[in-house]
């Protein structure tokens, strides 16, 4: 599609101009804007070159160079198309075979623009500017990126919001962490800063792996490297040193959204994959990795569902139930699939549990399903005001359920206090037991 093509071309050209390391060291965003302007000027100049000049020996040469460079540019775009629209398969290094043609075309285009109103120093300025940038790059971008992290004092870390105190094999302690954003979308990158303290000096070089786990506890995205972006291996650490360690985790395009994401950290020896066991602040071993934090992985596409049955119920002036859909045959042993549509009315600072009850005319409970929204993957504390949340629940009917008419009731409660959110209808009437009478179903004999 056009959007993916634009993203792929931008990624290819940006990484061609100024992206270093393994793609982890970028220049300032203004640099890419300057290069984009330069490309636009060169493109206009090349157009003028072909329109204003009569046939001469240089014309076919420039045309051949232009065709050759465009042919080279097509290769990474084909790779993007072949790999499910993933633009990272089109790095700028694939354009290096055409760098000579590109340089000539850039100069010819800018030179042609400079001739528009007589001679100008534009080509000379361009050459000098690119030369100066090439000289500045190692000191402005590359050297800082590969510098050792600064050492900190205990007081520096104690002021941080997210304290964890996790012990990795009595060798390393994770004191705290920071994340640069608590809401993001698939294909975006999350920055994670870990604050380490060396408990002892080590001879081994351990690898640190930082992941963002999805609802299923799995992920296809991880940043695994030596600490300090590879510049401060654990064999160099001194006892009691404290320092920040930065990681970047890119969210996979197929990450389930919206949902809760959690940071997972493991420390191990490569290639043996001998993991350091992790213990919490109380000394209890919790496994070979530590999971903590909360990140909302949302979607750029707003949910606009075709709601079968629209409603208007208010739960504690916090959440609205705006509709539902019900599927399945109501007979003994079958499952009914109930889809609820929620919309937050305000910021929510608690994770509420949804209850779905099937009761008879005497109020006796025959089936129920309790759980956090979206199969426990999208807690209400992550919801944003105004969004629509599609929440599916399954009600399995008992095989011995008598025939008759039953009512489905729903609502929310706090798992800590078991207190239900007050449920009020559109006329302001509070519902009995704060349970919304959703609909009736008839069980056939």
C-alpha positions as CSV (number, residue, x, y, z in Angstrom):
1,X,0.0,0.0,0.0
2,X,1.0,3.7,-0.4
3,X,1.6,4.3,3.3
4,X,4.0,1.3,3.6
5,X,5.8,2.4,0.4
6,X,6.3,5.8,1.9
7,X,7.6,4.4,5.2
8,X,9.9,2.0,3.3
9,X,11.4,4.7,1.1
10,X,11.9,7.0,4.1
11,X,13.5,4.2,6.2
12,X,15.8,3.2,3.3
13,X,17.0,6.8,2.6
14,X,17.4,7.7,6.3
15,X,19.5,4.6,7.0
16,X,21.5,5.3,3.8
17,X,22.3,8.8,4.9
18,X,23.0,8.6,8.6
19,X,22.3,5.5,10.7
20,X,25.2,3.8,12.4
21,X,26.1,0.8,14.4
22,X,23.6,-2.0,13.7
23,X,20.9,0.6,13.2
24,X,20.9,1.8,16.9
25,X,22.8,5.1,16.5
26,X,20.7,7.8,14.7
27,X,21.5,11.4,14.0
28,X,19.3,14.4,15.1
29,X,16.0,14.5,13.3
30,X,16.9,17.9,11.8
31,X,19.7,16.2,9.9
32,X,17.2,13.9,8.1
33,X,15.1,17.0,7.3
34,X,18.1,18.7,5.7
35,X,18.8,15.6,3.6
36,X,15.1,15.4,2.5
37,X,15.4,19.1,1.4
38,X,18.6,18.3,-0.4
39,X,16.9,15.4,-2.2
40,X,14.0,17.6,-3.2
41,X,16.4,20.3,-4.6
42,X,18.4,17.7,-6.5
43,X,15.2,16.1,-7.9
44,X,14.0,19.5,-9.2
45,X,17.5,20.2,-10.6
46,X,17.5,16.9,-12.5
47,X,14.1,17.6,-13.9
48,X,15.4,21.0,-15.1
49,X,18.5,19.3,-16.5
50,X,16.4,17.0,-18.8
51,X,13.9,19.7,-19.8
52,X,16.2,22.6,-20.5
53,X,19.2,20.9,-22.2
54,X,19.4,20.0,-25.9
55,X,20.8,16.6,-26.7
56,X,24.5,16.4,-25.7
57,X,26.9,13.7,-24.6
58,X,26.2,14.2,-20.9
59,X,22.5,13.8,-21.2
60,X,22.4,10.0,-21.8
61,X,25.1,9.5,-19.2
62,X,23.0,11.2,-16.5
63,X,19.9,9.3,-17.7
64,X,21.7,6.0,-17.3
65,X,22.9,6.9,-13.8
66,X,19.4,7.8,-12.8
67,X,18.0,4.6,-14.1
68,X,20.7,2.6,-12.4
69,X,20.1,4.2,-9.0
70,X,16.3,3.8,-9.3
71,X,16.9,0.1,-10.1
72,X,19.0,-0.3,-7.0
73,X,16.3,1.5,-4.9
74,X,13.7,-1.0,-6.1
75,X,15.5,-4.0,-4.5
76,X,14.9,-3.0,-0.8
77,X,11.3,-2.1,-1.7
78,X,10.8,-5.6,-3.1
79,X,12.2,-7.1,0.1
80,X,9.6,-5.1,2.1
81,X,6.8,-6.5,0.0
82,X,8.2,-10.0,0.3
83,X,8.4,-9.8,4.1
84,X,4.9,-8.8,5.1
85,X,5.4,-5.1,4.8
86,X,8.2,-4.9,7.4
87,X,10.3,-1.9,6.5
88,X,13.3,-3.0,8.5
89,X,14.0,-5.4,5.6
90,X,15.0,-2.3,3.5
91,X,18.1,-0.9,5.2
92,X,20.1,1.8,3.3
93,X,23.2,-0.3,2.9
94,X,21.4,-2.0,0.0
95,X,21.9,1.3,-1.9
96,X,25.6,1.3,-1.5
97,X,26.3,-0.3,-4.9
98,X,24.6,2.8,-6.4
99,X,26.4,5.4,-4.2
100,X,28.6,6.6,-7.1
101,X,25.6,7.2,-9.3
102,X,23.7,8.8,-6.4
103,X,26.6,11.2,-5.7
104,X,26.8,12.3,-9.3
105,X,23.1,12.8,-9.6
106,X,23.0,14.8,-6.3
107,X,25.7,17.1,-7.6
108,X,24.2,17.5,-11.1
109,X,20.8,18.3,-9.7
110,X,22.1,20.9,-7.2
111,X,24.4,22.4,-9.8
112,X,21.5,22.8,-12.2
113,X,19.4,24.6,-9.6
114,X,22.4,26.9,-8.9
115,X,22.5,27.9,-12.6
116,X,18.8,29.0,-12.6
117,X,19.7,32.6,-11.9
118,X,23.3,32.5,-12.9
119,X,26.2,31.0,-11.1
120,X,25.9,30.3,-7.3
121,X,28.2,28.7,-4.8
122,X,25.6,26.0,-4.0
123,X,27.6,23.0,-5.2
124,X,30.7,24.2,-3.3
125,X,28.6,24.8,-0.1
126,X,27.1,21.3,-0.5
127,X,30.5,19.7,-0.7
128,X,31.9,21.6,2.2
129,X,28.8,20.9,4.4
130,X,28.9,17.2,3.7
131,X,32.6,17.0,4.4
132,X,32.1,18.9,7.8
133,X,29.2,16.5,8.7
134,X,31.4,13.5,8.0
135,X,34.1,14.9,10.3
136,X,31.6,15.7,13.1
137,X,29.7,12.4,13.0
138,X,32.2,10.3,15.0
139,X,32.3,12.8,17.8
140,X,28.7,14.0,17.9
141,X,26.9,10.7,17.5
142,X,29.1,7.6,17.4
143,X,31.5,8.2,20.3
144,X,28.7,9.1,22.9
145,X,26.7,6.1,21.8
146,X,29.6,3.8,22.6
147,X,30.8,5.5,25.8
148,X,30.6,3.7,29.1
149,X,27.5,4.5,31.2
150,X,28.1,7.0,34.0
151,X,28.4,5.8,37.6
152,X,25.7,6.8,40.1
153,X,25.4,7.1,43.8
154,X,22.8,5.2,45.9
155,X,21.0,8.5,46.5
156,X,20.6,9.0,42.7
157,X,18.7,5.7,42.4
158,X,16.6,6.0,45.5
159,X,14.7,9.0,44.0
160,X,13.5,6.9,41.1
161,X,9.8,6.0,40.9
162,X,10.1,2.3,40.0
163,X,12.1,0.4,42.7
164,X,12.4,-3.4,42.3
165,X,15.5,-4.7,44.2
166,X,15.9,-8.0,42.3
167,X,19.0,-10.2,42.9
168,X,20.5,-12.1,39.9
169,X,22.6,-15.0,41.2
170,X,24.1,-13.0,44.0
171,X,26.2,-11.3,41.4
172,X,24.0,-8.4,40.1
173,X,21.2,-6.5,41.7
174,X,18.6,-4.6,39.7
175,X,17.7,-1.6,41.8
176,X,15.2,0.2,39.7
177,X,14.0,0.8,36.2
178,X,12.5,3.5,34.0
179,X,10.5,3.3,30.7
180,X,10.3,6.2,28.3
181,X,6.6,5.6,27.5
182,X,3.7,3.8,29.1
183,X,1.6,3.8,25.9
184,X,2.7,2.6,22.5
185,X,1.6,0.7,19.5
186,X,2.9,-2.2,17.5
187,X,6.0,-1.3,15.4
188,X,7.0,1.4,17.9
189,X,10.0,1.2,20.1
190,X,10.1,1.4,23.9
191,X,13.2,2.6,25.7
192,X,14.0,0.8,29.0
193,X,16.6,1.9,31.5
194,X,17.8,-0.6,34.1
195,X,19.8,0.5,37.1
196,X,22.3,-2.1,38.1
197,X,24.5,-2.6,41.1
198,X,27.4,-5.0,41.0
199,X,27.3,-7.3,44.1
200,X,30.8,-8.7,43.3
201,X,33.5,-8.6,40.7
202,X,33.0,-11.2,37.9
203,X,35.2,-13.0,35.5
204,X,32.3,-13.9,33.2
205,X,30.7,-11.7,30.6
206,X,26.9,-12.0,31.0
207,X,24.3,-11.1,28.4
208,X,21.2,-9.1,29.5
209,X,18.0,-9.7,27.6
210,X,15.1,-7.3,27.9
211,X,11.7,-8.2,26.4
212,X,8.2,-6.9,26.4
213,X,5.9,-9.9,27.2
214,X,2.4,-10.0,25.7
215,X,-0.7,-11.5,27.3
216,X,0.4,-15.0,26.5
217,X,3.8,-14.5,28.2
218,X,5.5,-14.7,24.8
219,X,7.2,-12.2,22.6
220,X,9.1,-12.1,19.3
221,X,10.9,-8.9,20.2
222,X,13.9,-8.6,22.5
223,X,17.0,-6.5,23.0
224,X,19.8,-8.9,24.1
225,X,23.3,-7.5,24.6
226,X,26.2,-6.9,27.0
227,X,25.4,-4.1,29.4
228,X,26.3,-0.5,28.4
229,X,25.3,-1.3,24.8
230,X,28.1,-3.7,24.7
231,X,30.6,-1.2,26.1
232,X,30.6,-2.3,29.7
233,X,30.7,-6.1,30.0
234,X,30.2,-7.5,33.4
235,X,33.8,-8.7,33.6
236,X,34.7,-4.9,33.8
237,X,32.4,-4.1,36.7
238,X,33.7,-3.2,40.2
239,X,31.9,-4.3,43.3
240,X,29.2,-1.8,44.5
241,X,29.2,0.2,41.2
242,X,25.8,1.5,40.2
243,X,25.0,2.6,36.7
244,X,22.1,3.1,34.2
245,X,21.9,0.6,31.3
246,X,19.7,1.5,28.3
247,X,17.8,-0.9,26.1
248,X,15.4,-0.5,23.1
249,X,12.6,-3.0,22.5
250,X,10.6,-2.8,19.3
251,X,7.0,-3.9,19.5
252,X,6.2,-6.6,16.9
253,X,3.5,-5.7,14.3
254,X,1.5,-8.7,15.4
255,X,1.5,-7.9,19.1
256,X,-2.1,-8.3,20.4
257,X,-3.6,-4.9,20.9
258,X,-5.1,-3.5,22.9
259,X,-3.4,-5.4,25.8
260,X,-1.1,-5.2,28.8
261,X,2.6,-5.5,28.1
262,X,5.2,-6.3,30.8
263,X,8.9,-6.0,30.9
264,X,10.9,-9.2,31.3
265,X,14.6,-9.2,32.2
266,X,17.0,-12.2,32.2
267,X,20.8,-12.5,32.6
268,X,22.7,-15.4,31.2
269,X,26.0,-16.6,29.7
270,X,26.1,-16.9,26.0
271,X,26.2,-19.2,24.1
272,X,25.7,-21.8,27.0
273,X,22.5,-20.0,28.0
274,X,23.2,-20.5,31.7
275,X,20.7,-18.2,33.4
276,X,21.3,-16.5,36.7
277,X,18.4,-17.3,39.1
278,X,16.4,-14.3,40.2
279,X,15.3,-13.6,43.8
280,X,13.1,-10.9,45.1
281,X,13.8,-8.4,47.9
282,X,12.8,-11.0,50.5
283,X,15.3,-13.6,49.1
284,X,12.6,-15.8,47.5
285,X,13.6,-17.3,44.2
286,X,11.2,-16.3,41.5
287,X,12.7,-18.1,38.4
288,X,15.3,-17.5,35.7
289,X,13.9,-14.1,34.7
290,X,12.0,-11.2,36.3
291,X,8.8,-9.7,35.0
292,X,7.6,-6.3,36.1
293,X,6.0,-3.0,35.0
294,X,2.9,-2.1,33.0
295,X,2.8,-0.9,29.4
296,X,-0.3,-0.3,27.3
297,X,0.0,-1.6,23.8
298,X,-2.8,0.1,21.9
299,X,-3.9,0.3,18.4
300,X,-3.8,3.3,16.0
301,X,-7.2,2.1,14.6
302,X,-10.2,3.2,16.6
303,X,-12.7,0.5,17.3
304,X,-16.0,1.3,15.6
305,X,-18.0,-1.9,16.1
306,X,-21.4,-2.8,14.8
307,X,-23.1,-3.3,18.2
308,X,-26.0,-5.7,18.0
309,X,-27.8,-4.4,21.2
310,X,-27.0,-0.9,22.4
311,X,-27.3,0.1,26.0
312,X,-26.5,2.9,28.3
313,X,-25.5,1.9,31.8
314,X,-23.2,3.8,34.2
315,X,-20.9,2.0,36.6
316,X,-19.6,4.2,39.3
317,X,-19.3,7.3,37.0
318,X,-16.2,5.5,35.8
319,X,-17.2,3.1,33.0
320,X,-20.2,2.9,30.7
321,X,-21.7,-0.3,29.3
322,X,-22.8,0.8,25.8
323,X,-23.9,-2.5,24.3
324,X,-23.6,-6.3,23.9
325,X,-23.9,-9.2,21.5
326,X,-24.8,-12.8,22.4
327,X,-24.1,-15.9,20.3
328,X,-24.7,-19.6,20.9
329,X,-27.6,-21.9,21.4
330,X,-29.0,-21.9,24.9
331,X,-29.2,-25.6,25.6
332,X,-27.6,-27.8,28.3
333,X,-23.9,-28.3,27.9
334,X,-23.5,-25.6,25.3
335,X,-21.5,-22.4,25.6
336,X,-22.9,-18.9,25.2
337,X,-20.5,-16.2,23.9
338,X,-21.2,-12.8,25.3
339,X,-19.4,-9.8,23.9
340,X,-19.6,-6.6,26.1
341,X,-18.8,-3.1,24.9
342,X,-17.4,-0.8,27.5
343,X,-16.4,2.8,27.3
344,X,-14.4,4.6,30.1
345,X,-16.0,7.8,31.3
346,X,-12.9,9.0,33.2
347,X,-9.4,8.0,34.1
348,X,-9.4,4.7,35.9
349,X,-6.8,3.9,38.6
350,X,-7.9,0.4,39.5
351,X,-8.1,-2.9,37.7
352,X,-11.8,-4.0,38.0
353,X,-13.1,-7.6,37.4
354,X,-16.1,-8.2,35.2
355,X,-18.7,-10.7,36.3
356,X,-21.2,-12.4,34.1
357,X,-23.9,-14.4,35.9
358,X,-26.8,-16.6,34.6
359,X,-29.6,-16.8,37.2
360,X,-33.0,-18.3,37.2
361,X,-36.2,-16.4,38.3
362,X,-35.5,-17.1,41.9
363,X,-32.0,-15.5,41.6
364,X,-30.2,-18.9,41.9
365,X,-26.8,-18.8,40.0
366,X,-26.4,-21.5,37.3
367,X,-23.4,-20.3,35.3
368,X,-20.9,-17.5,35.7
369,X,-17.7,-16.1,34.3
370,X,-15.5,-13.7,36.2
371,X,-12.3,-12.1,34.9
372,X,-10.6,-9.0,33.9
373,X,-11.5,-7.7,30.4
374,X,-10.4,-9.3,27.2
375,X,-9.5,-12.6,28.9
376,X,-7.4,-10.9,31.6
377,X,-5.2,-9.2,29.0
378,X,-6.4,-5.6,29.2
379,X,-7.0,-4.4,32.7
380,X,-9.3,-1.3,33.2
381,X,-6.4,0.6,34.7
382,X,-4.9,0.9,31.2
383,X,-8.1,2.2,29.5
384,X,-8.3,5.7,28.1
385,X,-11.3,7.9,28.5
386,X,-13.6,7.6,25.4
387,X,-12.2,4.5,23.9
388,X,-14.4,1.5,23.2
389,X,-13.3,-1.9,24.6
390,X,-14.6,-5.1,23.1
391,X,-14.7,-7.7,25.9
392,X,-15.7,-11.4,25.2
393,X,-16.9,-13.8,27.9
394,X,-17.9,-17.5,27.6
395,X,-20.8,-18.9,29.7
396,X,-20.8,-22.7,29.8
397,X,-24.3,-24.0,30.6
398,X,-24.5,-27.0,33.0
399,X,-25.6,-30.3,31.4
400,X,-28.2,-30.6,34.1
401,X,-29.7,-27.1,33.8
402,X,-33.5,-27.2,33.9
403,X,-35.5,-25.8,31.0
404,X,-36.9,-22.4,31.5
405,X,-36.2,-18.7,31.3
406,X,-32.9,-17.3,32.7
407,X,-31.4,-13.8,33.0
408,X,-27.9,-12.7,32.2
409,X,-26.6,-10.1,34.7
410,X,-23.2,-8.3,34.4
411,X,-21.2,-5.8,36.3
412,X,-17.8,-5.0,37.7
413,X,-16.2,-5.2,41.1
414,X,-12.9,-4.6,42.9
415,X,-11.1,-7.9,43.5
416,X,-9.4,-6.4,46.6
417,X,-12.5,-5.4,48.4
418,X,-15.2,-7.5,46.5
419,X,-17.1,-4.2,46.3
420,X,-19.2,-3.8,43.1
421,X,-19.3,-0.6,41.1
422,X,-22.7,1.1,41.5
423,X,-24.7,0.3,38.3
424,X,-27.2,3.0,37.2
425,X,-29.4,2.9,34.1
426,X,-30.1,5.8,31.7
427,X,-32.9,7.2,34.0
428,X,-30.6,7.2,37.0
429,X,-32.1,4.1,38.6
430,X,-29.6,2.1,40.6
431,X,-29.7,-1.6,39.7
432,X,-30.4,-4.3,42.2
433,X,-27.2,-5.7,43.7
434,X,-25.4,-3.4,41.2
435,X,-25.9,-6.1,38.5
436,X,-27.1,-5.0,35.1
437,X,-30.0,-7.2,33.8
438,X,-28.7,-7.7,30.3
439,X,-31.1,-10.1,28.6
440,X,-33.1,-13.2,29.1
441,X,-32.5,-16.6,27.5
442,X,-34.7,-19.6,27.3
443,X,-33.4,-23.1,27.8
444,X,-35.4,-25.6,25.8
445,X,-36.3,-29.0,27.3
